């Protein structure tokens, strides 16, 4: 059988459907993040992982290069329809997350699809996000107890939403959504 060189319409439409659903969730989570930032800024990190959801669902379900990036980008565009003031943030985050989700698989030339690669990507991304937030906000400006709560949430949220995304993808696969797409 010859290797696939083109992307089918079914793959594109699957990414679009997953991206739209993820965009609705991302748009809503943006407002939740705003409330959390006002009430207890140390809890804001919980919402970071939501951006991983559409990319992980698409990538785990379809197992095709570029699907995490495409679904994430569509989710960012749809999320921006609900929160246009966050358009650059949503698009930038979507592209970054899509790349971060696919990176471990790219390093294996998309030949390995073990679950640990998804979680390694989520954990590495979460740790990098936590460090960047700590440095960007200035660790010295907030008490240590606040960082003791915030940093694990920033680091753990992508892992949690990676797990949720994989569970959703598994359920979609069991329902036959991916039949004939791999």
Beta strands, then each sheet from edge to edge (+ up, - down):
end
